[in-house]
Amino acid sequence: MTGEKPTLATGDIQAAPEDDRVIAVVGIGADGWPGLSPRVRAEIASAEVLFGSRRQLDLVPADASTADRRAWPTPLLPALPEMLSAHRGSRICVLASGDPMFYGIGVTLAKMLGPQAIRVYPQPSSATLACARLGWASAHTPVVSVVGRPLETVLPELADGRRLLVLSADEHSPAQVAELLRRNGFGESRLTVLEQLGGPGERIVAATAAQWSCPPGDPLNIVAVEAVRDPAAPRLTRLPGLPDTSYGGDGQLTKAEVRTLSVAALAPAPGELLWDVGGGSGTIAIEWCRTHPDCRAITFERSSTRREQIAANAAALGVPAIVVRGEAPADLPAPGDPAPDAIFLGGGLTQDGLFAACWARLRPGGRLVANAVTAESEALLLRWAAAHGGELRKFQIYRGEPLGGFTAWRPHLPVAQWIAVKPAE
């Protein structure tokens, strides 16, 4: 042990701090001080500085701690490094709701200071308590947080018969979730709002989304959803190939069948970053991000009207965090920004320097998929494949459409596709 103090800059800390300077991160439930173990009470009592929300600080009796009590400001994250630095050398205790590592301050502190700089004392999370009250299997119940996140992030989790939990931002979240479900074909879903779980003020109310008229209750609540899809509503899953009618815009989009093959070729994995060049309606970036909530994407589109439509489509389909930028390569992120794990070239292939700029920025081992429908762009795929290897394939989609009283197969334009993996440097 080196005895070095933790640095308050973002990033991992290599040296462990002295034991008496480790920050205690204490989870406290709605039952407050009586629900804490003697060891946790001792941690709070020995602290010189006590951080937390005003509600959390008020749960600690005045005679239980002589610490300097500091309530978190809003917004918290920009102020957090300076607040901790101001009390460097003091014994610090941070209060959190329930499990600090479940969408809590413990995660932020672990990233900022390194895991060895904190000692976490968790209580059951609100999700654990909700599952216990409802008799749901917590291991099979997804949780979506709308605390500081757009409400639409709930949408990709919805499927007929599925159960999920929504961590509310405040007392208005239950009504907002009900409205979201009504607008998106899940009006008959049953909502159960569980307030102040584990505390003396615990309360549970329930109704369908279509019939929800409950007034706002306690801001400390979690919403349980038993999803029921309206029979007439479209079935939208996390798998690529959503119906073309799911997207608004001017018709400039990768059709469902080609989209399915393209996203499969890009092979998204949780946490990976995609650059979608030539966004159109945003279909590739959107369906990449829908495969997993941790997938990220930046899409590039020269038309301002289409950029607005991409943002609208992304929000409507539950992935509003997609970043929409202008034309590539001019608007590519700076070289110091994270390198993409995959790049899709769906437009602008004949633009001078576009492929070279994208290939140079792709991380070693990353994937590039390019689609071509013109002879000129197809010739470029052949040239790039000769220089960089990879796989070439070509396919054509036919759709059955009415022809008088019969059905005819209508061909779409054939698509040539190149799939390449950038060699390790």
N, C-alpha and C positions, 0 to 999 in steps of 0.2 A: 504494500500500500504506500503510495507516494506522499499522501498528505495534501495533494493539490486540491484547491477548491473548484467546484464545478463552474465552468464558463457559461455565461448566459446567452451565448450566441447560438443560433440554430445549428443543429448538427450533433453527431454522436460525441460523447466525452469519453476519452480513453482511460483517464485515471479515475479511480474511485475516490469519493470525498471521505473526509474523516467521518466516523460513525455518528458523532454528535451533531454533524452538519447535514446529515441526510434529511431530506424534506419528508415529513410524514404526510401522506395523502389518505385522509380518513373518509370512508363512506358513512353517511348518516342517513337513516331512513326516516319515514314520516313519524315513526314512534319516538324519534329524538333521542335524548340522553338516556332514558331507561333502556333502550335497545342496544346500547353499546356495552362491549365486554370491559372488564376492569383494565385489561392491557391497553385497549384503545382509549379509555378515559384517561389513563396515565399519560399517554402520548399527548393528548390535548392539554392536560394540566401542566405538563412540563414545557409547553411551547412558549416562546417569547413573543411571537407574532402569529396571529390566527387569521388566515384568509378564507373567504367564502362569500356566498351571496348573503344578503341581509337576512333572508329566511333561515338559512343554515346557521348563521352566527347566533340568531335568536334562539336556536334549539339548545345551545350550550348555556347552562345556568351561570349567572354572574359569579357565584361563589365557587364554581368549578374551575375557573381559569382566570388568571390575572394578565393574560396576554394582551398585547395591543391588537385590537380587532380591526381588520381592514376589509371593507366590502368591495367586491369586484366592481369595476366601472363598466360602462357599456359604450363602445364595444370593448371586449376584454383583451383579445389577442394582441392588438398593437401596443397596449399598455403593460402587458404581462412581464416582458424582460426588465423594464425599468423598475417595476414594482418589486420584483424579486431582488434586483441589484441593490435597491435602496436598503434592503434588510440583510444583505450578505453578512455572514458571520453570526447571525441570530438563529436560534432554533425556530424553525418555521413549521407550522402545521397548516395544511390546506384541507378544507372541508369540501365534500362532494356529495351528490345525491346517490345513495345506493352503492353501486359498483363503479368506482372512479374510472375503470378501464372499459366501461360499456358506454360509448359515446360521451365520455366524461373528460374532466380536466386532467386525469391521470395520463391519458393518451398524449395530450399536448405536452405535458411536462416531461414524459419519457422521451419524446422526440426532441424537445428543446435541450434538455440537460443530460440525457442518457439514462438508461434504466437503473444504473447503479447509484444515481443521485437521489432516487426516491424510494420510499418504502410504503407500499400500498396496503391498506386495511379495508377490504371490501365488505359491504353488506349485500344482501340479495338485491339484484337489480329489479326495476319495475317490471321488466319483461318476465323475469323468473316468478315474481309474485303474481303477475297476471295469469300466467300459465297454471300456477298452483290453484288460483281461484276458479279458473274455467275448466280445469281438468285436461288441458291441452299438453301434448308432448313438446316440451321446450326445444328439444333437439330438431324437431321438424317444423318449427314455427318461425318463418322469416320475420325480421324486424326492420322496419323502415323508419328513419328519423326525419322529421320535418322541422327540427330545431335548426334554424339558420339555413335551411335547404328548401328549394321549391316544392310545393305540395305535389306537383306532377310526378315526382320521383316514385310515388306510390304506384303509378299506373302499370309499369312492367311486371309488378308482382301479382297483379290480378289475374285470376283464372277461376273458372267455375268450380265451386266446391273447395277452394283453397282457403286456409286460415292464415291470417297474418296479423301482426301488431304494428301500430303506428305510434311512435313517440311524439307526443304533442308539443307544439311550441308554447301554447298557452290555452286558456279556457275557450278560445274561439276555434281551435283546431277541430274538435269533433264535428261541428256544423259544417266546416269547410271540407272535411273528408266526406261527409254525407253528400254535399253538393257535387263534389268531384265524381263520386260513384254514380250519382243520378245522371250527370252529363255524359258519362262514358259507358252506359248500358249495364250498370250494376246496381240499379235502384232497389232491387229486392234483397240486397245483401243485408245481413244483420250486423248492427254495430252495438258493441258493448263498451261503454266508457267506464273505466275504473279509476276513481279519484283517491288520492291520499292513501295509497295502498300500504297496509301495515300500521297505519296510525289510527288514533281514536276517531278521526273524522272520515274514515273510509266509507265510500259510497259507490254504488254500482247502478248505472241506468242503461237501458237497452231499448232499441227500436230498429226498424229497417231504415235504410238510407232514404227511401221514398217517403217515409212517414216521420222523419226526424224533425221534431219541433221543440226539443228540450232546450231550455235557456242555458246560457253559459254557466258552468259550475266552477269548480276549483281549477286553477291554472296547472296544478300538479296532477296530470292525468295521462293515461295511455288508452288508446282506442284499439279494441279487438275487432277484426273484420272477418266475418264468415261470408265469403264472396259467392254471389249468385248472379250469373250472367243472364241478361235478358235474352230470350231466344232469338230475337231479331238483331241483336248486336253482333258486330263482327268479332270473330275469334282471333285475337292478336296474342301470339305467344312470343317467347324470347328467341325462337328459332328464326333465322333469316328467311325472307320470302313473303313478307306481309303483302296483302292485296295492294295493287297499285292505287286503288281508291282510298287507301289510308293516308295518302299524301295530297296536300294542296299544292298548287303551282300552275305553271304554264305547260305542263306535260313533259318537261325536260327531266326525265328520270330514267334510271336503270330499271328495266322491267323486272318483275318479280322472279322469273326463272333465271335470268342472267345474274340478278342480285344474289340469289341463293348460291349459285356456283362461285360468284366472286368473293362473297364473304367467307364461304367455306375455304377457298384458296388462300385468303388472307389469314385464316386460322387464328382468330382472336383468343387470347388467354386473359384471365383476370389480372387487372392492373396495367395492361399494355396500352400503348399510345399509337393511334393511327393518324396519318395524314391522308386526307381524302382530297385529291387535287382535281378540280373541276366538279364542284359539289352538286350543281344542278338543283335538285330538290332536297338534297341531303340524305338520300336513301342509304348509301353505303355507310356513312358515318353513324347514322341513327341505328341501323341494324347491327353494326359492330358494337355500339354501346349497350344495346338492349340485351346482348348475350350474357352480360354480367354487370352488376352495378359498379364494379371497380374499373371497367374498361373506359378509356378516355379517347377523345378524338378532336382533331382540328380539321375543319374543312375550309377549302379555298375556292372562292367563286368571284369572278370578275364583275358580275351584274349585281348592283345594289338591290334591285327588286328581288332577285333570287336569294340574296343573302338574308333579306328579311323573311322570305318564305321558308328558308332552311331553319331559321330560329323558331318560326311558328310551328313547323312540322316537328322539330325536336321537342318543343314543349308539349305539343299535343300527344306525342307518343312516349312521353315520360323520361326523356333524356335531355333536359334543358341545359345541362352543363356543357354541352358541345360548344367549342369555341369556333366562331365563324369569322373568317378573315377574308381579305381581298385576293387579288390575282396572284398566283404563283408564277415565277419564283420571286417576284419583287416583294411579296408580303410574307415570305417564309420567316419563321422565328429566327432570332439571332443565333449564331453558331454556339454560343454558350448555353443555350436552352436545351432541355432534354431532347435527345435524339429519338426519332420515332422507331417503334418496333416493327411497323409495317407501313407501307405506302400504297395507295391505290391511285393509279393514273386513269381517270375516266374521261378526261378531256384535255385538250391542248397538247396532245402528243407531238404535233408538228411544230410547236413553238420552240424557237431556238433557245437552247440552253436549259430547257425545263427538265428533261430527264437527267442530264449531268448534275444539275443542282440537287435534285432529289436523291439520286444515287449516292452522291458525296455525303449527304446528311444522314442517310439511313445507317443505323447502327450495324456493326459487324454481326452477322447471324440473323439480321432482320429480313423480312420478306417484302418483295415488291410484286404487285399484280397490275398489269396494264391491259386494258381492253381496247380493241380497234375495230371500227366498222367501215372505214374507207381504205382504198387500195394504198394510198400514201402512208397512212398510219400503220397499216399492216406491214408494209415494207420496213418501217422502222423497227417493229417488233422482231422481224427476222434478223435485222442488223444487230440489235441489242443482244439477242439470244446467241448470235455467233460470237459476240465479244465477251459475254458474261455467263453463258450457259443457261441453265434453267429448262423449263418445260414449255412447249408450245401446244396449244390445242385450239380447235375451231368448232363451233356449234351453231346450230340454227334452231330457233323455237317456232313451232307451229301451234296456233290456237284454233280450236273449233269455233266457227262463227256462222250465224244464219246465212243461208243463200236461198232466197225464196222460201219454200217449205222444207228445205233440206239443210244439212250442215256441211260446210266446206272448211278445209284446213287452210288458214291464212298464215303465210310465212312472215316472220319478222326478219329484219336484216341479219345476216350471219355475223357472228362476233368471233374475232380472233383474240386469243388470250395468251399472254406470256406470264409465267410464274417463275420468279428467280429468288434465290437466297444469296445475300451478300456474303462473300467469304470472310472468315475471321482474319483480322490484320496481323 
